[in-house]
Amino acid sequence: MNSVDSLLEFAAGTRFANLPAPAREAARCFLADAVAVGISGSREADAVTLRDTVAGWGSGDAATVLGSTERLPTPSAAYVNSFQVHCQEFDPLHEDATVHAMAVLTGALLAVAETRRCSGETVLLGVALGVEVAVALGLAAREGLRFFRPATAGALGTAVALARIEELSLADARNVLGFTYSQLAGTMQAHVEGSVALPLQIAGGARAAVCALDLAKRGFVAPHDVLDGPFGYFELYERDGSLEDRLTTLGDTWHITELAHKPFPTGRAAHAVLDAVDRLAREHGFGVADVVRIDATVPPLIKRLVARPATDGMSVNYARLCLGFLLATLLRDGDIDASSFSESRRSDPELCAFSHRVHFVEDSSHGTDVLSPQSVAITLESGSVLEEDVPHTLGCPQNPLSSEQREKKYRSCIKDSGVPGDALAAALERIDKLGSVGELLRLCVPAG
């Protein structure tokens, strides 16, 4: 049996009732996080422009757009919602797999589930399965990121989830996965340049999976050996990767329980240093003007992703991955939120100049493509040096956000959106009891 059939048969044989309690709770928790982040993302200027753009691609009102009174055709809603989930770099991820497993999945799954009037249980099952497959693909990789894995692995995991919630036959499910693979895209060049193409690649993966589902249901036949074949995923996208060891452990621990929350709306690679500096600043009471230099000892992947100079007029996406700018913002303002990336902030001389005080030391002793451990040393004007080790980044299972921190994040995402936050939170808490996910999505738009 090839990898495609193994994944699809695993999904077909899984029922919501078979999910262990920790996997059910994690699916609910991370779906709630992704929904809140998607509502927050709806207020980004790029998201507003994108909704206007997508509205011209075709008429229809089948599915909800998070944080908006607009409704769109199912593929278009999936596209916009997945963009909104990822455009602030605030969505959950699996650190070891380097996969933002909820980004593609949330937009596509909610749009299809609303259109098909799926129950809350069905949606949670789709969340658990989509994450399981996407993370397995990420863990099966043997090389560093060349393609944007959250979009590629995320889209394939989403395809499996959509085929399962539609209860398609194995033959039709193969076509869903095959057509999704045939539309796969995502380059790390967008990451390097800080381009809005990054979340657009996530959006494209969501739309591709939804369209693949419709094509398969109408009888179109896709290529089938899209993982192990001579031009399959592990030959072109993740060279030398293999699912062989992963297929036998699917569902053993459920990867949804291993996801990490993001405490800041920035690239995950910046979070460990941000958290360490924040804790030291609160303990010792120093600010931007007191810092002579910060030395960050980090794995090579971290340096590659966030060791970039701040520049006047840098894009929002670039700024979210510029650790020097982020540290200056945190030290001056006491927090990082959506308002931290306004045009005036990104052009602020004080914030931009601070990046020259941040220096990186590569430490590959734990691997080149890992996120942890990290450490910081802060030299102050007084001559004192403050040091902090970060074995596990805040928000990961080994160093989770507290319930109070998760609540703070939810409230900050919902604030000023017009969405009935308390009612939505209650619906998310009992989503497994909802007969139709439409009951939940009606609360994801501004009241009135």
N, C-alpha and C positions, 0 to 999 in steps of 0.2 A: 504493500500500500504506500502511495507517495504522500508527501507532506500535506498537500491540499486536502486529500480525502481524510487523512488523520485528523486535521483540524476541524473539518466540517462534520465528521462523525462524532467527534467529542462534543461539539456545540449542539448537534441534533439530540444527543443523549442526555443533555443537561436540562434539568427542570429547576424552577425557582425553589421548589420545596427541598431540593437537594443541596442548595447552597448553605454552607455553614453560617451560623449567626454572625461571626465576625465579617464574612464576605458580604452579607446582606447589609450590615450596618455601614461598612466602608463604601459600598455602592451608593447608599443613600447619602452619606456624608459628602462624598466627592462629587456626586451629582449636584447637591445643594451648593457646593462651592463653585462649581462650573457655571451654574445658572446665575448665581449672584455676580460672578465675574463677567459673564456675558451681558448682564444688565448694565454693569458699570461701563463696559466697553462700548455700549450703544451711544454713549455721550462723547466719545472721541470724534474729533473733526473728520478723520478719515472714514469712520463708520457712517457718519451722516452722509458724506459724499458717496460712499459706496451704496447705501440704500437708494439714493437718488439714481445712481447709475444702473443698479440691478432692476429697478422698477421699469426701466426701458427695455428690458430683455424679454418681456412677455407678461401678459395679464393673468390674474388669478389670485384667489385669497384663501388657499387651502391651509396655510400654516402661519403660525405666530412668529413675529420678529421680537426677540427679547428686548424689553425696555422701550418698545415703540407701539403706537396704535396701528402701524402699517401691517398688512398681511400680504404674503407673496405665494407664488406657486411653490410646491414642496422643494424642488431642487434649489430654487433661489433662496428660500428661507434657510435651508441647510447651509448654503454658501455664506449668507450674511451672518447667521448666528455663530458659526464656527470662527469666522473672522473676528467677531466681537469677543468671543471667549479668549482668543489668543492675542489680540492686538495690543493689550497692555502688559503682556508677559506676566500675567497674574494667575494662570491656570495651573492645576496640579500636574505633577510629573513623576515618573519612575526614574530615580537617579542612576541606578546601575545600567538600565537599558537606554538611558538618554532619550526617553520618549515622553512627550506631553500627551499622555494616553487619552485624556478626556477632550482634547481640543477638536479634532475631526469628529470624534464620536458623538459629542453632545449635540452639535448642530444637526447632524444627519439623523441621529436616533430620535430626537424630539420631533423633528419635522415629519418623519415617516410615521412615528407612533401617533401623532396628533391626527394625521390624515387617515390612518387606519383605525383610529379610536382604540388604541391598545390600552390595557390596564397598567396601573403603576407597577405591579409585579412584573409584567412583561418588560417594561422599561428597565427596571433594576436588573433583570436577567440579562438584557442586552448590554447594559453597562459592564457587568461582571465579565461577560464573554468577550466583548470588544477589547477591554483592557487586558484580559488574559492573553489574547492572541497578539495584540500589538506589543506587549511587553516581552512575550516569548520571542518574537521576531527581533526585538532590540537586543535581548540577551544572547541570541544566536549569532550576532555579528562578531566578527573577528578583527575588524579594522576600525580606525577612528572615523569620525563623520566626514563623508564626502558629499552624500546627498542629505537632505534635511529629513532625518529619520522621523520626527513627529508627524510629518506629512505623509511619508511613504508607509512606514509601519502602521501609523494611525489609520490610514485609509484602508489598508488590508484588514486590520482588526475590525473596523467599522463594517466592512463588507460581510464578514462572517456574522457579526451581530445582526445586521439587517436581514440576512437570509434566514437566520434562526427565528427572529420574532415574526417573520412572515410564514414560518413553518414550511419552507420550500423543500422539495425533494432534493436528494443529493445531486442529481443531474443539474437542476436549476441553480442550486447553490454554487456549484462549480462555475457556472456562467456568471454569477454575480461577482465572484472573486476574480475570475478571468477578465471581465470587462473593467473592473476597478483597476486591476494591474495594467491593463492596456491604456489607461488614462493617467497613470502614475507620474508624478512630477514633484520636484522639490530640490533646490540646490542650496548648498551652504554659502554660495556667493552672496546671496541676499543677507545672510547673517553677518558676513564680513563687512559689507557696505552699509549695514543698518538700514536696509530698504523695507518699505511697506510690503514688498513682495513676500516677506517672511510669513505674516499672517494670511496673505492672499493664497499662499501655497496650502495652508491649512484649509482655507475655504474651498479651494479647488478640489482637495481630497474628499471633502464632505459631499460636494455636488457630484463628483465622479461616482461615489458609492451609491447615492440615491438614483442617479441615471442608470447605473449598472443594474440595480434592482429592477427597474422598469423594463429595461431591455431583456433581461432574463425571463421575466414574467410574460413577455410577448413572444418568447420562443427563439430569440436570437442566440446563436451559439458562439461562445468565446473560446480562446485558447485555454487549455485546462492545466497543463503542467507548468504553472506560472511561478512556482517557487524553486523547484529543483531542475527545471528544463535547461537546455543549452543557452537560452536567452531569458532565463527566469530571474527571479529576484536575487538569488544567491550567486548568480553569475555576473549580473550587471550592477546591482545596487549595493549589495553587501558581499563583496568578493571573499571567497573562502569561508563564508558563514554556513552554518548548518543547523537545522532544527532537530537533528537526530536525537540528541540528548534531552531536548526540551519536550518532545512529544510524549515521552513516558511519564512526565511529571505534571502534565496539565491538570489543573484543579487540585493539586496536592496542598498548596498553601494559598492559592488564589492571590494573584499579583495585585488585585485591587486593594488588598490590605497593606501593600508595601508602598503605596503612593505617598508623595510628600506634598503638603500644603506650602504655598508660597506666602510668606509674611509681607513681602514688598512687591510692588508692580514693576519688577525689573527682571533681567535675565537671572536665572538661578545661579549662574556662576559667580554672581556678585554677592550672594546672600550671606555666606559664611563670614566674610570680612566685614560686611555691613553690620551684622549682628554683634560681632566681637567689638567693633569700634563703638557701637551704640551702647553696649553694656559698660565699657570702660569710661565713656564720656559721662554716662549717668552716675557712675560710681565716683569719679574724680572731678567732675564739674568743669571740663575744658570744652572749648569751642574751636571754630575754624582758625581764628587768629592765634590760638595757642599752639598749633601743631607745626612743627618744623618739617617732619617727614613721617611717612608711614611705610614700613617695609612689610610686604605681604609675601609669605612663603606659601606657594600654591603649586598644585600639579600643573603640568604643561598645558592641559586642556583649558584650565581656568585662565592662565596667562593669555592663551591664544584668543579667548572669547572676550575678555573684559579689559585687557591692558591696552587701551586705545586712548589717544590724547583727546581732550575736549577741544572743540573748535567752535568759534562763533558761527552761528547759523546751522549747527549740526541738526540732523533730523531727530524727531522724537524717538524713532526706533534705534538710532545710533546712541542717543543719550541714555537709553535704558540699559545699554551694555557698556557704558563708559564708567568704570569704577571710580575714577577720580572725581568726576562730576557728581556721582551718586553719594560719595562720602562727604563732599562739601555740602551738598543739599541736606543730608542727614544731620551733620554737625551744626549747621546754621539754623535749620528749621525744626529740628527735633523729630522729624518723621519724613517719610517719602510716600506720597499719594498721587492721585491723578493730576492734581494741580502743580506738582513738582516739575512737569514737563512743558509748561507754557512757553511760548516763544520768548518772553522776557527772561524767564529763568535760563533757557538754553543759550541766551546771549549775555548773561550776567558775567562781567569780567572776573568777579571774585570767585564765582563757582567754577568757571572754566579754567582759571589759572591754577586752581588747587590740584589739578591732575598732575602737575609737574612735581608735586610733593609726594606722590605715590610711586613706590618702586617695587618691582616684582622679583622674587627669587624662585626659580623653578626647582621643584622637588619631585623627581620621578620615581622615588623609592617605593611608592605604593601603586605605581602604574602611570601611564601617560594619559589615559582617557577616563580618569576618575575625578570626582568632585571633592573628595575629602581624603585625608585630613588637611586642614590649613592652619596657619598661625599668623599673628600680626605682632609687630613691635612699633610703638608710637613714641617718637621723640618729641618732647614738648619744649617750648621756649625756656622753661625753667631748667632744662638740662636733664630732667628725669625721663626715664624710658619705661613705658608700660607695655607689658606683654600679655598675650592671651592665645591659648590654643583652642582650636575648634575641631574636635575629632568627628563630630557629626553636625551637619548644617541644620539650623533651626527649621522645623517643619517636617523633617523626615521621621520615620517610625522610631528611630533611636533617640530623637530629640523633638518630640511632637509639639505642635502648638497646643496650648491649654484651651479649655472650652471658652474661657474668657477672651483669649486671643482670636479664636475662630469667630466668636460673636462680634468682636470689634471689626474684624475684616468684613463680615457679612453686612454690618450696619454701614460701614464706610462705602461699600459697593452700592447699596440700595439708596443711600442718602441723596436727596434732591432728584430722584428718578421719577417720582410720582407713583411708583409701584407700592401697593399696600404691603409693606414689609412684614408686619406681624402676621397677617393672614397668609402670606406666601411662606413664611417660615413654618407656620403650623401645617400647611399642606405638604411641604417638603418632609416634615417630620413623620407624616403618616402616608407617604406616597404609596406604600405597599397596600394600603387599604382603598385606594382610589380605583373606581371602576373604569375610568377613562382619564388619560393623562391630560386631556383637554381641560379638566377641572383645575389642574395645576397651572397650565399655560395661560388661562384667563387671568390669573393673578400676576403674571409676568409683564403686564403692560400697565402704563399709567392709568390710575383710577379715573373714571369718568370719560 
